[in-house]
């Protein structure tokens, strides 16, 4: 059995991306609220959430 066969059989999982992105978005929103005020909750959550999705895909 070659590497290509075993890699093709494994379906891609999105659990790490979802959990990492959601957790990072919550943390980013809290940090944005504490450091920059209420108007920065959504932008900070989006930016940190995208970084969380990237990290989640690495560890997935």
MODELLER restraints for C-alpha pairs under 7 A, 6 or more apart:
rsr = mdl.restraints
at = mdl.atoms
rsr.add(forms.Gaussian(group=physical.xy_distance, feature=features.Distance(at['CA:13:A'], at['CA:60:A']), mean=6.90, stdev=0.5))
rsr.add(forms.Gaussian(group=physical.xy_distance, feature=features.Distance(at['CA:16:A'], at['CA:56:A']), mean=4.50, stdev=0.5))
rsr.add(forms.Gaussian(group=physical.xy_distance, feature=features.Distance(at['CA:16:A'], at['CA:57:A']), mean=6.02, stdev=0.5))
rsr.add(forms.Gaussian(group=physical.xy_distance, feature=features.Distance(at['CA:16:A'], at['CA:59:A']), mean=6.69, stdev=0.5))
rsr.add(forms.Gaussian(group=physical.xy_distance, feature=features.Distance(at['CA:16:A'], at['CA:60:A']), mean=4.89, stdev=0.5))
rsr.add(forms.Gaussian(group=physical.xy_distance, feature=features.Distance(at['CA:17:A'], at['CA:53:A']), mean=4.66, stdev=0.5))
rsr.add(forms.Gaussian(group=physical.xy_distance, feature=features.Distance(at['CA:17:A'], at['CA:56:A']), mean=4.29, stdev=0.5))
rsr.add(forms.Gaussian(group=physical.xy_distance, feature=features.Distance(at['CA:17:A'], at['CA:57:A']), mean=5.15, stdev=0.5))
rsr.add(forms.Gaussian(group=physical.xy_distance, feature=features.Distance(at['CA:18:A'], at['CA:53:A']), mean=6.75, stdev=0.5))
rsr.add(forms.Gaussian(group=physical.xy_distance, feature=features.Distance(at['CA:20:A'], at['CA:52:A']), mean=4.74, stdev=0.5))
rsr.add(forms.Gaussian(group=physical.xy_distance, feature=features.Distance(at['CA:20:A'], at['CA:53:A']), mean=5.43, stdev=0.5))
rsr.add(forms.Gaussian(group=physical.xy_distance, feature=features.Distance(at['CA:20:A'], at['CA:55:A']), mean=6.84, stdev=0.5))
rsr.add(forms.Gaussian(group=physical.xy_distance, feature=features.Distance(at['CA:20:A'], at['CA:56:A']), mean=4.82, stdev=0.5))
rsr.add(forms.Gaussian(group=physical.xy_distance, feature=features.Distance(at['CA:21:A'], at['CA:49:A']), mean=4.64, stdev=0.5))
rsr.add(forms.Gaussian(group=physical.xy_distance, feature=features.Distance(at['CA:21:A'], at['CA:50:A']), mean=6.29, stdev=0.5))
rsr.add(forms.Gaussian(group=physical.xy_distance, feature=features.Distance(at['CA:21:A'], at['CA:52:A']), mean=4.33, stdev=0.5))
rsr.add(forms.Gaussian(group=physical.xy_distance, feature=features.Distance(at['CA:21:A'], at['CA:53:A']), mean=4.32, stdev=0.5))
rsr.add(forms.Gaussian(group=physical.xy_distance, feature=features.Distance(at['CA:22:A'], at['CA:49:A']), mean=6.44, stdev=0.5))
rsr.add(forms.Gaussian(group=physical.xy_distance, feature=features.Distance(at['CA:24:A'], at['CA:48:A']), mean=5.61, stdev=0.5))
rsr.add(forms.Gaussian(group=physical.xy_distance, feature=features.Distance(at['CA:24:A'], at['CA:49:A']), mean=4.76, stdev=0.5))
rsr.add(forms.Gaussian(group=physical.xy_distance, feature=features.Distance(at['CA:24:A'], at['CA:52:A']), mean=5.08, stdev=0.5))
rsr.add(forms.Gaussian(group=physical.xy_distance, feature=features.Distance(at['CA:25:A'], at['CA:45:A']), mean=4.31, stdev=0.5))
rsr.add(forms.Gaussian(group=physical.xy_distance, feature=features.Distance(at['CA:25:A'], at['CA:46:A']), mean=6.16, stdev=0.5))
rsr.add(forms.Gaussian(group=physical.xy_distance, feature=features.Distance(at['CA:25:A'], at['CA:48:A']), mean=5.66, stdev=0.5))
rsr.add(forms.Gaussian(group=physical.xy_distance, feature=features.Distance(at['CA:25:A'], at['CA:49:A']), mean=4.05, stdev=0.5))
rsr.add(forms.Gaussian(group=physical.xy_distance, feature=features.Distance(at['CA:26:A'], at['CA:45:A']), mean=6.33, stdev=0.5))
rsr.add(forms.Gaussian(group=physical.xy_distance, feature=features.Distance(at['CA:28:A'], at['CA:44:A']), mean=5.19, stdev=0.5))
rsr.add(forms.Gaussian(group=physical.xy_distance, feature=features.Distance(at['CA:28:A'], at['CA:45:A']), mean=4.34, stdev=0.5))
rsr.add(forms.Gaussian(group=physical.xy_distance, feature=features.Distance(at['CA:28:A'], at['CA:48:A']), mean=5.21, stdev=0.5))
rsr.add(forms.Gaussian(group=physical.xy_distance, feature=features.Distance(at['CA:28:A'], at['CA:49:A']), mean=6.98, stdev=0.5))
rsr.add(forms.Gaussian(group=physical.xy_distance, feature=features.Distance(at['CA:29:A'], at['CA:41:A']), mean=4.50, stdev=0.5))
rsr.add(forms.Gaussian(group=physical.xy_distance, feature=features.Distance(at['CA:29:A'], at['CA:42:A']), mean=6.31, stdev=0.5))
rsr.add(forms.Gaussian(group=physical.xy_distance, feature=features.Distance(at['CA:29:A'], at['CA:44:A']), mean=5.58, stdev=0.5))
rsr.add(forms.Gaussian(group=physical.xy_distance, feature=features.Distance(at['CA:29:A'], at['CA:45:A']), mean=4.36, stdev=0.5))
rsr.add(forms.Gaussian(group=physical.xy_distance, feature=features.Distance(at['CA:30:A'], at['CA:41:A']), mean=6.90, stdev=0.5))
rsr.add(forms.Gaussian(group=physical.xy_distance, feature=features.Distance(at['CA:32:A'], at['CA:40:A']), mean=5.20, stdev=0.5))
rsr.add(forms.Gaussian(group=physical.xy_distance, feature=features.Distance(at['CA:32:A'], at['CA:41:A']), mean=4.94, stdev=0.5))
rsr.add(forms.Gaussian(group=physical.xy_distance, feature=features.Distance(at['CA:32:A'], at['CA:44:A']), mean=5.28, stdev=0.5))
rsr.add(forms.Gaussian(group=physical.xy_distance, feature=features.Distance(at['CA:33:A'], at['CA:40:A']), mean=6.09, stdev=0.5))
rsr.add(forms.Gaussian(group=physical.xy_distance, feature=features.Distance(at['CA:33:A'], at['CA:41:A']), mean=5.24, stdev=0.5))
